[in-house]
Amino acid sequence: MRIKEPVCRPSNPNFSSGPCAKRPGWSNKLLGSALLGRSHRSLAGKTKLMETLSLTREILEIPSDYRIAIVPASDTGAVEMALWSLLGERGVDVAAWESFGLGWVKDISSQLRLSDIRIFCAPYGELPDLQQLDFDRDVVFTWNGTTSGVRVPNADFIPDNRKGLVICDATSAVFAQNIAFSKLDVVTFSWQKVLGSEGAHGILILSPRSLRRLESYKPAWPLPKIFRLVTDGKINESLFEGEPINTPSMLCVEDYLDALKWAQSLGGLEQLILRANRNFAVLDDFIRTSPWIDHLAKSPETRSNTSVCLEIIDSDVRRMASEDQASFAKAIVARLEKLGVAYDIGAYRDAPPGLRIWTGATIEESDIRSLTEWLDWAFQVEISSYASAS
């Protein structure tokens, strides 16, 4: 028996968790004023870069005494720059509950080879006990676990009178969640995530406390040029004044500027968060009424409103071997991709098998609503096919 397809398709089938969908109404024609074929160090180039930093501060409501720099190699480059430049002055606590956080654990322990490191891990879908973290030490964590769909609900676990630095990878949280900058000393993200801009560039945000650490502490290891924030014992101020360490793509800068101006036109951070919350609510309503699928994140208060990770809980699927469960989820993903309904909604390669759907601000609520109908349809088709084959 043929299972009837839904009538409406998402107008934009891009639900990837990074790079994320372009903002509504985006066109490459909007990049016509990009400063191409010119030096980023020219007055015109520096003006563009300074505008980028200024709008980032305005929309994210970053404190005026925090510094912002554009750095190479996306969020990964920004995090690595912070880890290699700041850690080693005291012991380090690292909290991890998904693949990227575990990556920072590996780099700190295997590459920096710090001896005084404590690791607090939790399985996919859960948070570790954050109350165990000692903020007299340096602390590293990821605000929103892009590959698990688990986020910290707030920053209340971080004391104001901390002695160590708090380094936060916030790449899939900024522009969609309230980030408590006053509780954080280093915040990193890449603009390819929540605002859907082009990749390869990271943003590094530093508190006054982290700036003082940079000038008072010299790591025991050599730093590659692209990691150096200090020159002759002093902060390299030019990095925070529109002069990146290496050459940025001015086409990518223009794309990010377009996204920032779109966010500004909506009303800024509050409206971006509202859009993401509405998108999540539509998907969450579908999940709560669907017997075959559920959130990977166990606790409602820790569920991400951007990278929503899902597991298939249908009893027939649960009885399959683990490799067959993974194949079943991949079949749903492949079917919807082939039809042009949804792209890149498979679970991350290191995560449990399932689906991952982006619900950030650049996604339209109507597209999430349409997608839920197609998810239900694709599941019914695949489970029917499995039953027939059995």
N, C-alpha and C positions, 0 to 999 in steps of 0.2 A: 504494500500500500504506500502510495506517495504521500509524504508529509508535506503539507502546503507551506510554501515559503511565505515569510512576512511580506507585506506590501511596501513598506517604507524602508529605505536604506539610509544610513548616515550620510550626510552631505560631505563630510570629511572622514575618510576611513582610517586616518592616522591616529592610533592610540598607543604609540610607542612611549616607553618610559625614558627615552633619551637616545638620540635627540627627539624632543617632543614636537607636537603639532605646532605649526605656525599659527599666529593669532588670526582670528576671524577677519576676513577682508584683505589678507596679505597678498601681495603680488611682487614679483621681482622688479617691477617698474618703480616700486617705492624706493628702490636702492639707487636711483639715478643720480643722486647727489653725493654718492660715495666718493671719497678722495682717492681715486685710482691713479697710479703712475706718478704719485707725489710722495715725498718723504713724510713719514709720520713725525719727524722732528721739525718739519716746517711749522710756521705759525698756524697755518690752516689745519695741519694734522694735529698739532698739540691742542688746538681749540676743540676739535672733535673729541679727542680723548678726554679732555677735561670736562666737556659736557657729559660724556658717558659716566664719569665718576660722580659728577654733581647730581645727575638724575638718579643714579643708583642710591646715593645717600638720601635723597629726598624721598623716593618711593619706599625704600626699606626702613626709613626713619632711623638711620644710623646716627649715634651720638656724634656731636661735632668734634670731639677730641679723639675719635677713632680715625685711623688712616685707611685709605682704600687704594689698592694697586691692581692693575691688570697684569697677570703673569702668564707664562707659557704652560702648555700641556694640560689645559682644562682643570677641573677640580682636583684631579690627581696631582698635577704639578703644584697647585696651591697647597694641598695638604702636605706633600713631601717637602716643600720649601719650609713650611712651619716645623715639621718634625725634625728635619736635619739642622735647622738653624737654632731651635729653642730648647730641645730636649737634652738631657744629660746633666743639667745643673742640680737636679734632685731626683728622687724616685718618681716613677710614673705608674699610674693606674690607667688601664685601658678597658673600656666596656665595649663589647661587640655582640651583635645578635644577627648578623647576616654577612654576606660575602665581602662587602667593602670594608666593614669594620674589622673583619678577620684579616683582611689585607693589611690594614694598619698595624694590627698585632704582629703579623709576620715581619713587616718592615722594621718595626721598633726592636723586636727581639732578634731577628736574624741578620738584618743589615746594619743597624746601628749597634746591635749587640749590647744593649744596656743590661747591666746585671741586676739592677734594682727595679724590677718591673712586676706588677701584679696584674693578672688578667681575669676579667669577669665576663664570662660568656653565657649566653642562653641559646637554646635551640630556635630554629626558625619558628616565628609565630609568637615568641615571648620576649620579654625584657629581662635582663639580669636584675638583681637587687641593687639598685643604684644607691641605696643608703649605705652600702658597704664601701663606697668610694671615699678615699681620704683626700680632702682638698688642701691639706698641707703639702701634698705631693702634686705634681702635674697630672692632669686628667685629660684623656683623649676619648672622644665618643662621636658617634654619628647621630645627628638629630632625627633624621627620618631614614629608616632602613629601606632603600629603594628596592631591594631584592626580596624583602620579607613582608613589606607593608606594615611594619611596626615602627612607631615613632614614640619619642618621649612626649607625654601629655603636656608638660610645662617644664620650667627650669627651677622649680621650687626646691629640688634636691641639691642645688648649688648654693653654698653660703656666700653672703656678701663679704665676710671677713676672711676669705680664703688666702692662703699664703702661696700656693702654687698657681700655675696658669691652667686655664681651661681651653683646650683646643677642640673645636667643633667642626666637623664636616657636615655642612648644612645644604648640600647641593640640590636635593629634591624637596626641600622644605621652604627655602626662601621664596618670596612672592606668593606663597600659599598658606603659610602658617605664621603665627606671631613668634618671632625669634627674640628672646630676651637678651639683647646685646650686652646689657650691663652685667649679666652673669657670665659672659664669655669673653675670653681674651684674644682668641683667634677664631674667625669664622671664614669658611671657604665655600665657594660654589662655582658652578660653570653656567654660563648664560644659555647653553644648549638645553638645559633642563626646563624649568618651569615656564620660561618665556619663549621657549622654542626657537631660540636664535641659533646661528651657525656655530659649530664646535671649534675646539682647539685652543680656547682661551679660558683662563680661570680668573676668579676674583679672590683676592686676599684682603681680609679686613683685620686690622690690628688695634688692640686697646692700648692705652698709655702704659699699662703694666707690662704688656708684651714688648713694647718699644724699649722700656727700661731694661728688660732682660737682654734684649739684643745688644745693647751697648755695654752691659756689665758682664756678660758671659760669652766666652769664646769656646765653641765645641772642640772636642779633642780630635775630630776627624776633618779632613779637607772638604771644602764645599765647592761643587762645580759652579761655574760662573752664573748659570741661570738660577741658582739658589741664593746668591749673595745679596743680602739686604743691608749689609753694613760695609762701609768703606773707611779704612783707617780708624776703626773703633767708633765711628759715628753712623747713624742712620743715613742711608742713601735717600735723601729727601726727594730727589728727582723722580723716583719710582712712584711717588704719590702725587706728582704734579704733571701727569700726562706723558711721562717718558719711560715706557716699559724697558725691561732689560734687553729683550730681543724685539725684532720687528713684528708688530701685530698685523693681521689682515685688516685693512681699512674697509674692505667689503663686509667682513664679519662685524666690525665695529658699527658700520652703518645699519646693519640688520638689527643689532642689539639696540641701537638708538631708536629705531622704528618701534621695537617692542616696548621700550621704556616709555616712549611718547604715547603709545596706545594705552599702556597701563595708567599713565597720568591722565589721559582723557576720560578714562572710566571713573576716576576718583581716587586712584592710588591703591595702597596696600589693602585697605578695608574692603574695597570692591573686588580685588583679586581673590582675597580669602573667601569672600561671599560666593563668588562664582565656583571656586573649587569645592566649597562645602555643599552647594546645591547639586553639583555634578555627582559628588560622592553620595548624597542622600538618595538620588535616583537609583544609582547602582546598589546601594545598601538595601533599599526597599525591595528591589528585585531579588537580592540574595536571601533576604529574610523570608520571602514567600516561595522560594524555590527549594524543593527537597533534594536536589542533586548537587548543589554547590554551596560553599560556605567560605567565609574569610579564613585566610591562613593565620591572621592575627587573632589570638584567642580573646583578648580583652577589648571591649568596645572603646574604652578611653585611649587605647594606644594604637588604634587603627588609623593608618595614613589616609589623608584626603587627596593624595596625589597618585601615588603608586599603589594601587589596590591589588593585593595578591590573593589569589583564590585557589582553593583545592576542591577537587571533585569528591563528594562524599556519598554518591549513589552506591547502594549496597552491592549491586552487580559489579560495578567498577572496583569497589573495595576488595572484592573476592579475587580479582585478577592478580597475577604476579606483578611485582613492582615495575618491571620493564614494560609490561602490557598496559599498566596504568599510565605510564609516561607516553606510550604510543597513542593511547586513547585521547589524551589531552592534546597531543600534537596533531591528531587527525582533525579535531575541532578547529584548531588554529589554521591548519592548512586549508580546510574547506572554506572558511570565511575569507581567507586571503585570496584564494582562487576566484571567488565570486566578487572580489573587490569591496567587500563589506567592512573588513577590519584587518589592519596590518600590524604585525609585531606584538601580538597579545600573548605570546607564550611565556611561561615562567622563565626566570633567569636560569642559565645553565647550571649553576651551583645550588639552586633552590629546589625544594620538593616539586614534583611534577604538578602542573596546574596551569592557571592563566594569570596574567598580570595586565591590568587595564589602567591607563593613565586618565585621571579625572581632573587635572589641573585647570587653571583659568583659561587657557587658550582653547579648551574643548567646549563645544556648545552643549548645553543641557539636552537639547532635542536629539543630538547625535548619540548621547549616552542612552536615552530612552529607546531609540531605534535599535541600538546595539543589543540591548537586553532581549528584545524579541528574537533577534538572530542567534543569540547565544542559546536560547531555549530551543530554537529550531534545530540548530546544529547538533546539540546534545541528543535530541530525539532521533535525528537521522543516524547518528553514530551508534547509539545504543540499540536501535532497531537493526542496524547492519550487523552489530556484534551478536545479537540474539539469533539472527538468521544463520550466521556462520557457525554458531555453536550447535 
